[in-house]
């Protein structure tokens, strides 16, 4: 999948890598219906965890998600461009990164970006390695410099349901980041 880099984006959210295609409900980031990322967004920005579901609730609505992210200035991609799954599941625990993303080139495409958020442990470890900084605690950030830009690197909780934390608690952590990044939430 190609990076989603809307003009004027000032937040880049990086996941580890999408699950196997058989688990996708749409052709976009966080496609697994069992993943809570778009529910977190719906809960925080619309006070409705199901806001980004299709009418039949069998998939996420890519068009609405893309429009929302364009309007708000949220870019999306993965920390790895090639991986090997060591088991037949979506767990990052059994994911081996073969080729990392060129984060410097990616950020050059979105010069207004001031914040990078890794959404999960594997994504945070990979991004921190690429940025040459430490992995912050969940819900926190560290600063880094890249190409003369001082930016913040956030470590966010995984939106996977394999991460056993209620959606409302995950959303509370994301709320802090979104507010600090200048995104008004409900």
GUTOR-630120 format. One record per atom (N, C-alpha, C): residue number from 1; residue in one letter; atom name; x, y, z. Coordinates in steps of 0.02 Angstrom, whole numbers, plus 50000, padded with zeros to 5 digits. Layout:
num; residu; atome; u; v; w
NUM; A; CA; X; Y; Z
...
end
This chain:
num; residu; atome; u; v; w
1; X; N; 50042; 49942; 50000
1; X; CA; 50000; 50000; 50000
1; X; C; 50045; 50062; 50000
2; X; N; 50025; 50113; 49963
2; X; CA; 50063; 50175; 49959
2; X; C; 50049; 50218; 50021
3; X; N; 50097; 50260; 50039
3; X; CA; 50085; 50306; 50096
3; X; C; 50026; 50352; 50080
4; X; N; 49989; 50369; 50131
4; X; CA; 49935; 50418; 50126
4; X; C; 49962; 50483; 50156
5; X; N; 49978; 50531; 50112
5; X; CA; 50013; 50592; 50132
5; X; C; 49975; 50654; 50107
6; X; N; 49920; 50672; 50141
6; X; CA; 49882; 50730; 50118
6; X; C; 49923; 50794; 50125
7; X; N; 49912; 50840; 50078
7; X; CA; 49946; 50905; 50081
7; X; C; 49930; 50938; 50148
8; X; N; 49980; 50967; 50177
8; X; CA; 49971; 51003; 50240
8; X; C; 49969; 50958; 50302
9; X; N; 49983; 50894; 50294
9; X; CA; 49981; 50849; 50352
9; X; C; 50032; 50871; 50404
10; X; N; 50011; 50873; 50467
10; X; CA; 50059; 50889; 50520
10; X; C; 50065; 50834; 50572
11; X; N; 50032; 50777; 50560
11; X; CA; 50040; 50717; 50601
11; X; C; 50048; 50658; 50555
12; X; N; 50100; 50619; 50565
12; X; CA; 50110; 50556; 50529
12; X; C; 50102; 50499; 50578
13; X; N; 50053; 50456; 50565
13; X; CA; 50042; 50397; 50607
13; X; C; 50070; 50337; 50572
14; X; N; 50113; 50300; 50607
14; X; CA; 50147; 50242; 50579
14; X; C; 50127; 50178; 50617
15; X; N; 50102; 50130; 50580
15; X; CA; 50089; 50064; 50609
15; X; C; 50147; 50018; 50592
16; X; N; 50140; 49955; 50610
16; X; CA; 50194; 49908; 50595
16; X; C; 50187; 49883; 50523
17; X; N; 50131; 49851; 50508
17; X; CA; 50118; 49824; 50442
17; X; C; 50047; 49796; 50443
18; X; N; 50009; 49801; 50388
18; X; CA; 49940; 49775; 50390
18; X; C; 49938; 49699; 50399
19; X; N; 49881; 49675; 50422
19; X; CA; 49873; 49602; 50429
19; X; C; 49868; 49569; 50361
20; X; N; 49862; 49503; 50360
20; X; CA; 49853; 49468; 50297
20; X; C; 49790; 49495; 50263
21; X; N; 49792; 49497; 50197
21; X; CA; 49738; 49526; 50158
21; X; C; 49670; 49494; 50173
22; X; N; 49669; 49431; 50192
22; X; CA; 49605; 49398; 50207
22; X; C; 49569; 49430; 50266
23; X; N; 49604; 49470; 50306
23; X; CA; 49575; 49502; 50364
23; X; C; 49553; 49575; 50350
24; X; N; 49562; 49598; 50289
24; X; CA; 49547; 49668; 50272
24; X; C; 49472; 49678; 50261
25; X; N; 49447; 49733; 50285
25; X; CA; 49377; 49753; 50270
25; X; C; 49376; 49810; 50221
26; X; N; 49435; 49838; 50205
26; X; CA; 49441; 49892; 50157
26; X; C; 49514; 49895; 50134
27; X; N; 49526; 49932; 50080
27; X; CA; 49593; 49941; 50053
27; X; C; 49623; 50006; 50080
28; X; N; 49640; 50006; 50144
28; X; CA; 49669; 50065; 50175
28; X; C; 49702; 50044; 50240
29; X; N; 49729; 50091; 50276
29; X; CA; 49765; 50077; 50337
29; X; C; 49718; 50056; 50394
30; X; N; 49742; 50012; 50437
30; X; CA; 49703; 49983; 50492
30; X; C; 49639; 49952; 50464
31; X; N; 49647; 49905; 50415
31; X; CA; 49589; 49878; 50379
31; X; C; 49551; 49823; 50415
32; X; N; 49581; 49793; 50466
32; X; CA; 49550; 49737; 50500
32; X; C; 49491; 49762; 50542
33; X; N; 49433; 49734; 50532
33; X; CA; 49373; 49754; 50569
33; X; C; 49382; 49743; 50644
34; X; N; 49428; 49699; 50662
34; X; CA; 49441; 49687; 50733
34; X; C; 49491; 49736; 50763
35; X; N; 49517; 49782; 50721
35; X; CA; 49563; 49833; 50746
35; X; C; 49522; 49893; 50767
36; X; N; 49540; 49925; 50822
36; X; CA; 49500; 49980; 50850
36; X; C; 49522; 50050; 50828
37; X; N; 49571; 50057; 50783
37; X; CA; 49594; 50125; 50768
37; X; C; 49538; 50171; 50745
38; X; N; 49497; 50149; 50697
38; X; CA; 49445; 50193; 50672
38; X; C; 49388; 50201; 50722
39; X; N; 49381; 50154; 50768
39; X; CA; 49333; 50162; 50823
39; X; C; 49359; 50215; 50872
40; X; N; 49425; 50214; 50885
40; X; CA; 49455; 50265; 50928
40; X; C; 49443; 50334; 50897
41; X; N; 49456; 50341; 50832
41; X; CA; 49445; 50405; 50798
41; X; C; 49371; 50425; 50804
42; X; N; 49325; 50379; 50790
42; X; CA; 49254; 50394; 50794
42; X; C; 49234; 50415; 50864
43; X; N; 49258; 50380; 50913
43; X; CA; 49243; 50395; 50983
43; X; C; 49267; 50464; 51003
44; X; N; 49329; 50480; 50983
44; X; CA; 49358; 50544; 51004
44; X; C; 49332; 50604; 50965
45; X; N; 49323; 50597; 50900
45; X; CA; 49305; 50655; 50859
45; X; C; 49230; 50663; 50847
46; X; N; 49192; 50608; 50856
46; X; CA; 49120; 50611; 50841
46; X; C; 49077; 50583; 50898
47; X; N; 49109; 50563; 50953
47; X; CA; 49073; 50533; 51009
47; X; C; 49032; 50473; 50987
48; X; N; 49059; 50436; 50938
48; X; CA; 49025; 50378; 50911
48; X; C; 49077; 50328; 50886
49; X; N; 49089; 50277; 50923
49; X; CA; 49140; 50228; 50904
49; X; C; 49127; 50195; 50837
50; X; N; 49065; 50195; 50814
50; X; CA; 49047; 50163; 50751
50; X; C; 49043; 50212; 50693
51; X; N; 49065; 50274; 50703
51; X; CA; 49059; 50326; 50652
51; X; C; 49089; 50307; 50585
52; X; N; 49145; 50272; 50585
52; X; CA; 49179; 50256; 50522
52; X; C; 49162; 50187; 50494
53; X; N; 49110; 50155; 50521
53; X; CA; 49087; 50091; 50493
53; X; C; 49038; 50105; 50436
54; X; N; 49035; 50058; 50389
54; X; CA; 48985; 50063; 50335
54; X; C; 48916; 50051; 50366
55; X; N; 48863; 50065; 50328
55; X; CA; 48795; 50058; 50353
55; X; C; 48780; 49987; 50378
56; X; N; 48808; 49937; 50344
56; X; CA; 48795; 49868; 50365
56; X; C; 48842; 49845; 50421
57; X; N; 48889; 49888; 50440
57; X; CA; 48938; 49876; 50495
57; X; C; 48984; 49816; 50481
58; X; N; 48994; 49801; 50417
58; X; CA; 49036; 49744; 50399
58; X; C; 49105; 49767; 50374
59; X; N; 49115; 49832; 50372
59; X; CA; 49179; 49859; 50348
59; X; C; 49187; 49930; 50372
60; X; N; 49248; 49955; 50367
60; X; CA; 49259; 50026; 50379
60; X; C; 49248; 50063; 50314
61; X; N; 49226; 50125; 50319
61; X; CA; 49210; 50166; 50261
61; X; C; 49273; 50206; 50241
62; X; N; 49309; 50179; 50192
62; X; CA; 49372; 50210; 50171
62; X; C; 49363; 50282; 50150
63; X; N; 49312; 50297; 50111
63; X; CA; 49302; 50365; 50086
63; X; C; 49294; 50415; 50143
64; X; N; 49254; 50398; 50193
64; X; CA; 49245; 50443; 50250
64; X; C; 49309; 50451; 50290
65; X; N; 49346; 50396; 50298
65; X; CA; 49409; 50399; 50335
65; X; C; 49460; 50442; 50298
66; X; N; 49467; 50431; 50234
66; X; CA; 49514; 50472; 50195
66; X; C; 49496; 50546; 50197
67; X; N; 49432; 50561; 50188
67; X; CA; 49410; 50631; 50189
67; X; C; 49425; 50662; 50257
68; X; N; 49412; 50626; 50311
68; X; CA; 49426; 50651; 50378
68; X; C; 49500; 50665; 50387
69; X; N; 49542; 50618; 50367
69; X; CA; 49614; 50625; 50376
69; X; C; 49642; 50682; 50332
70; X; N; 49616; 50690; 50272
70; X; CA; 49637; 50746; 50230
70; X; C; 49619; 50812; 50263
71; X; N; 49557; 50817; 50286
71; X; CA; 49532; 50878; 50317
71; X; C; 49573; 50897; 50379
72; X; N; 49591; 50848; 50419
72; X; CA; 49627; 50861; 50481
72; X; C; 49702; 50865; 50473
73; X; N; 49729; 50838; 50418
73; X; CA; 49801; 50839; 50408
73; X; C; 49836; 50781; 50442
74; X; N; 49808; 50721; 50434
74; X; CA; 49837; 50661; 50463
74; X; C; 49861; 50616; 50407
75; X; N; 49926; 50601; 50408
75; X; CA; 49957; 50556; 50359
75; X; C; 49964; 50487; 50391
76; X; N; 49965; 50436; 50349
76; X; CA; 49968; 50367; 50373
76; X; C; 50016; 50325; 50331
77; X; N; 50054; 50284; 50365
77; X; CA; 50095; 50234; 50330
77; X; C; 50118; 50182; 50381
78; X; N; 50163; 50139; 50358
78; X; CA; 50190; 50086; 50400
78; X; C; 50265; 50097; 50411
79; X; N; 50291; 50068; 50464
79; X; CA; 50363; 50074; 50478
79; X; C; 50403; 50024; 50436
80; X; N; 50370; 49975; 50408
80; X; CA; 50404; 49925; 50367
80; X; C; 50372; 49922; 50298
81; X; N; 50413; 49912; 50248
81; X; CA; 50387; 49905; 50180
81; X; C; 50388; 49832; 50158
82; X; N; 50426; 49792; 50194
82; X; CA; 50427; 49720; 50180
82; X; C; 50439; 49684; 50246
83; X; N; 50399; 49633; 50257
83; X; CA; 50403; 49594; 50319
83; X; C; 50397; 49520; 50304
84; X; N; 50411; 49480; 50355
84; X; CA; 50397; 49408; 50353
84; X; C; 50356; 49394; 50414
85; X; N; 50299; 49361; 50404
85; X; CA; 50258; 49339; 50461
85; X; C; 50282; 49269; 50480
86; X; N; 50304; 49262; 50541
86; X; CA; 50331; 49199; 50565
86; X; C; 50276; 49150; 50584
87; X; N; 50216; 49175; 50596
87; X; CA; 50157; 49133; 50609
87; X; C; 50100; 49161; 50568
88; X; N; 50048; 49122; 50559
88; X; CA; 49991; 49142; 50517
88; X; C; 49942; 49185; 50558
89; X; N; 49968; 49242; 50583
89; X; CA; 49924; 49288; 50619
89; X; C; 49950; 49359; 50610
90; X; N; 49915; 49407; 50638
90; X; CA; 49933; 49478; 50629
90; X; C; 49976; 49504; 50687
91; X; N; 49995; 49461; 50732
91; X; CA; 50033; 49482; 50791
91; X; C; 50101; 49510; 50772
92; X; N; 50116; 49570; 50798
92; X; CA; 50182; 49599; 50787
92; X; C; 50237; 49559; 50821
93; X; N; 50218; 49520; 50870
93; X; CA; 50267; 49478; 50905
93; X; C; 50300; 49428; 50857
94; X; N; 50263; 49408; 50806
94; X; CA; 50288; 49360; 50757
94; X; C; 50298; 49392; 50688
95; X; N; 50320; 49454; 50688
95; X; CA; 50331; 49492; 50627
95; X; C; 50405; 49511; 50624
96; X; N; 50437; 49492; 50570
96; X; CA; 50507; 49509; 50560
96; X; C; 50511; 49562; 50506
97; X; N; 50542; 49619; 50521
97; X; CA; 50550; 49673; 50473
97; X; C; 50608; 49656; 50427
98; X; N; 50594; 49654; 50362
98; X; CA; 50645; 49640; 50312
98; X; C; 50671; 49707; 50283
99; X; N; 50625; 49753; 50269
99; X; CA; 50645; 49818; 50241
99; X; C; 50604; 49872; 50275
100; X; N; 50639; 49917; 50309
100; X; CA; 50607; 49973; 50344
100; X; C; 50589; 50028; 50294
101; X; N; 50542; 50070; 50313
101; X; CA; 50524; 50128; 50272
101; X; C; 50581; 50178; 50274
102; X; N; 50588; 50216; 50220
102; X; CA; 50636; 50272; 50219
102; X; C; 50600; 50331; 50250
103; X; N; 50605; 50337; 50316
103; X; CA; 50568; 50387; 50353
103; X; C; 50591; 50458; 50335
104; X; N; 50654; 50467; 50321
104; X; CA; 50679; 50533; 50301
104; X; C; 50645; 50555; 50236
105; X; N; 50642; 50511; 50187
105; X; CA; 50610; 50528; 50123
105; X; C; 50535; 50539; 50133
106; X; N; 50504; 50498; 50175
106; X; CA; 50433; 50505; 50187
106; X; C; 50417; 50572; 50218
107; X; N; 50455; 50592; 50269
107; X; CA; 50443; 50656; 50302
107; X; C; 50459; 50715; 50256
108; X; N; 50504; 50706; 50209
108; X; CA; 50519; 50759; 50161
108; X; C; 50459; 50774; 50117
109; X; N; 50415; 50724; 50108
109; X; CA; 50354; 50733; 50068
109; X; C; 50300; 50772; 50104
110; X; N; 50306; 50778; 50170
110; X; CA; 50256; 50815; 50210
110; X; C; 50293; 50865; 50254
111; X; N; 50317; 50920; 50224
111; X; CA; 50359; 50968; 50260
111; X; C; 50324; 51003; 50318
112; X; N; 50258; 51003; 50320
112; X; CA; 50222; 51035; 50376
112; X; C; 50214; 50988; 50436
113; X; N; 50236; 50926; 50429
113; X; CA; 50230; 50877; 50483
113; X; C; 50273; 50897; 50543
114; X; N; 50244; 50896; 50602
114; X; CA; 50280; 50912; 50664
114; X; C; 50280; 50854; 50714
115; X; N; 50236; 50806; 50702
115; X; CA; 50229; 50750; 50749
115; X; C; 50226; 50684; 50712
116; X; N; 50259; 50634; 50740
116; X; CA; 50258; 50566; 50714
116; X; C; 50234; 50522; 50771
117; X; N; 50185; 50480; 50757
117; X; CA; 50158; 50435; 50809
117; X; C; 50164; 50363; 50785
118; X; N; 50194; 50322; 50827
118; X; CA; 50197; 50250; 50814
118; X; C; 50141; 50217; 50852
119; X; N; 50102; 50176; 50818
119; X; CA; 50042; 50146; 50847
119; X; C; 50054; 50073; 50866
120; X; N; 50093; 50064; 50918
120; X; CA; 50107; 49996; 50942
120; X; C; 50181; 49987; 50955
121; X; N; 50197; 49934; 50990
121; X; CA; 50266; 49921; 51011
121; X; C; 50315; 49910; 50955
122; X; N; 50299; 49866; 50908
122; X; CA; 50344; 49852; 50852
122; X; C; 50355; 49914; 50809
123; X; N; 50301; 49951; 50796
123; X; CA; 50307; 50013; 50758
123; X; C; 50350; 50063; 50795
124; X; N; 50342; 50068; 50860
124; X; CA; 50382; 50116; 50900
124; X; C; 50456; 50097; 50899
125; X; N; 50471; 50034; 50908
125; X; CA; 50541; 50012; 50907
125; X; C; 50573; 50026; 50839
126; X; N; 50537; 50010; 50785
126; X; CA; 50563; 50020; 50718
126; X; C; 50572; 50094; 50704
127; X; N; 50522; 50135; 50720
127; X; CA; 50527; 50207; 50706
127; X; C; 50582; 50239; 50748
128; X; N; 50588; 50221; 50811
128; X; CA; 50640; 50249; 50854
128; X; C; 50710; 50233; 50826
129; X; N; 50717; 50172; 50802
129; X; CA; 50781; 50153; 50770
129; X; C; 50795; 50197; 50709
130; X; N; 50745; 50208; 50668
130; X; CA; 50753; 50249; 50607
130; X; C; 50766; 50323; 50624
131; X; N; 50735; 50346; 50678
131; X; CA; 50743; 50416; 50698
131; X; C; 50804; 50429; 50742
132; X; N; 50834; 50375; 50767
132; X; CA; 50892; 50381; 50810
132; X; C; 50876; 50410; 50878
133; X; N; 50818; 50390; 50904
133; X; CA; 50799; 50414; 50971
133; X; C; 50773; 50356; 51012
134; X; N; 50762; 50369; 51075
134; X; CA; 50736; 50318; 51121
134; X; C; 50661; 50310; 51110
135; X; N; 50635; 50252; 51128
135; X; CA; 50563; 50240; 51126
135; X; C; 50533; 50270; 51189
136; X; N; 50488; 50318; 51181
136; X; CA; 50456; 50347; 51241
136; X; C; 50407; 50298; 51272
137; X; N; 50387; 50312; 51333
137; X; CA; 50335; 50271; 51366
137; X; C; 50269; 50280; 51329
138; X; N; 50225; 50232; 51335
138; X; CA; 50160; 50235; 51301
138; X; C; 50124; 50300; 51321
139; X; N; 50100; 50336; 51270
139; X; CA; 50064; 50398; 51281
139; X; C; 50108; 50459; 51287
140; X; N; 50173; 50450; 51282
140; X; CA; 50221; 50505; 51289
140; X; C; 50259; 50516; 51224
141; X; N; 50299; 50569; 51224
141; X; CA; 50339; 50584; 51165
141; X; C; 50410; 50602; 51185
142; X; N; 50453; 50600; 51135
142; X; CA; 50521; 50625; 51140
142; X; C; 50532; 50669; 51079
143; X; N; 50580; 50712; 51082
143; X; CA; 50593; 50754; 51024
143; X; C; 50651; 50726; 50985
144; X; N; 50652; 50742; 50921
144; X; CA; 50707; 50722; 50877
144; X; C; 50715; 50776; 50824
145; X; N; 50772; 50777; 50792
145; X; CA; 50784; 50824; 50738
145; X; C; 50797; 50785; 50675
146; X; N; 50767; 50809; 50621
146; X; CA; 50775; 50777; 50557
146; X; C; 50773; 50831; 50503
147; X; N; 50826; 50837; 50466
147; X; CA; 50829; 50886; 50412
147; X; C; 50818; 50957; 50435
148; X; N; 50842; 50973; 50495
148; X; CA; 50834; 51041; 50521
148; X; C; 50767; 51053; 50556
149; X; N; 50724; 51003; 50557
149; X; CA; 50659; 51010; 50590
149; X; C; 50662; 50976; 50658
150; X; N; 50640; 51010; 50710
150; X; CA; 50633; 50978; 50776
150; X; C; 50561; 50953; 50779
151; X; N; 50554; 50889; 50793
151; X; CA; 50488; 50858; 50792
151; X; C; 50477; 50817; 50855
152; X; N; 50415; 50795; 50864
152; X; CA; 50399; 50751; 50921
152; X; C; 50384; 50681; 50895
153; X; N; 50409; 50632; 50932
153; X; CA; 50395; 50562; 50916
153; X; C; 50354; 50533; 50974
154; X; N; 50292; 50513; 50959
154; X; CA; 50245; 50486; 51008
154; X; C; 50243; 50410; 51006
155; X; N; 50239; 50379; 51063
155; X; CA; 50229; 50306; 51068
155; X; C; 50158; 50296; 51092
156; X; N; 50114; 50271; 51048
156; X; CA; 50044; 50261; 51064
156; X; C; 50029; 50187; 51073
157; X; N; 49975; 50172; 51109
157; X; CA; 49958; 50101; 51118
157; X; C; 49934; 50071; 51052
158; X; N; 49943; 50007; 51047
158; X; CA; 49917; 49971; 50989
158; X; C; 49841; 49976; 50989
159; X; N; 49813; 49982; 50930
159; X; CA; 49740; 49982; 50923
159; X; C; 49712; 49912; 50912
160; X; N; 49757; 49864; 50910
160; X; CA; 49736; 49794; 50902
160; X; C; 49699; 49770; 50964
161; X; N; 49649; 49729; 50953
161; X; CA; 49613; 49700; 51010
161; X; C; 49654; 49648; 51046
162; X; N; 49710; 49629; 51015
162; X; CA; 49757; 49583; 51049
162; X; C; 49790; 49619; 51108
163; X; N; 49790; 49685; 51106
163; X; CA; 49815; 49726; 51161
163; X; C; 49756; 49734; 51210
164; X; N; 49757; 49698; 51265
164; X; CA; 49697; 49692; 51307
164; X; C; 49681; 49753; 51350
165; X; N; 49663; 49807; 51318
165; X; CA; 49643; 49867; 51353
165; X; C; 49578; 49892; 51322
166; X; N; 49530; 49912; 51363
166; X; CA; 49467; 49936; 51336
166; X; C; 49477; 49996; 51289
167; X; N; 49434; 50000; 51239
167; X; CA; 49437; 50054; 51190
167; X; C; 49438; 50122; 51223
168; X; N; 49397; 50133; 51274
168; X; CA; 49394; 50198; 51307
168; X; C; 49460; 50217; 51339
169; X; N; 49496; 50168; 51364
169; X; CA; 49561; 50183; 51395
169; X; C; 49613; 50199; 51341
170; X; N; 49612; 50161; 51287
170; X; CA; 49658; 50176; 51231
170; X; C; 49642; 50246; 51205
171; X; N; 49577; 50261; 51197
171; X; CA; 49556; 50326; 51170
171; X; C; 49579; 50383; 51216
172; X; N; 49579; 50372; 51281
172; X; CA; 49601; 50425; 51328
172; X; C; 49675; 50441; 51315
173; X; N; 49715; 50391; 51299
173; X; CA; 49786; 50403; 51285
173; X; C; 49794; 50439; 51219
174; X; N; 49756; 50418; 51169
174; X; CA; 49758; 50452; 51104
174; X; C; 49732; 50524; 51109
175; X; N; 49683; 50535; 51152
175; X; CA; 49655; 50602; 51162
175; X; C; 49711; 50652; 51180
176; X; N; 49754; 50633; 51226
176; X; CA; 49809; 50677; 51248
176; X; C; 49852; 50696; 51188
177; X; N; 49872; 50645; 51148
177; X; CA; 49914; 50659; 51090
177; X; C; 49878; 50705; 51041
178; X; N; 49815; 50689; 51023
178; X; CA; 49779; 50730; 50975
178; X; C; 49773; 50802; 50999
179; X; N; 49757; 50811; 51063
179; X; CA; 49751; 50879; 51089
179; X; C; 49818; 50916; 51088
180; X; N; 49872; 50882; 51106
180; X; CA; 49939; 50912; 51105
180; X; C; 49960; 50930; 51034
181; X; N; 49935; 50892; 50985
181; X; CA; 49951; 50904; 50915
181; X; C; 49905; 50956; 50883
182; X; N; 49857; 50981; 50922
182; X; CA; 49812; 51034; 50897
182; X; C; 49750; 51009; 50863
183; X; N; 49730; 50946; 50875
183; X; CA; 49669; 50920; 50845
183; X; C; 49614; 50924; 50897
184; X; N; 49562; 50963; 50884
184; X; CA; 49507; 50967; 50933
184; X; C; 49467; 50902; 50934
185; X; N; 49458; 50875; 50992
185; X; CA; 49418; 50814; 51001
185; X; C; 49356; 50831; 51043
186; X; N; 49308; 50787; 51042
186; X; CA; 49246; 50798; 51080
186; X; C; 49257; 50788; 51154
end
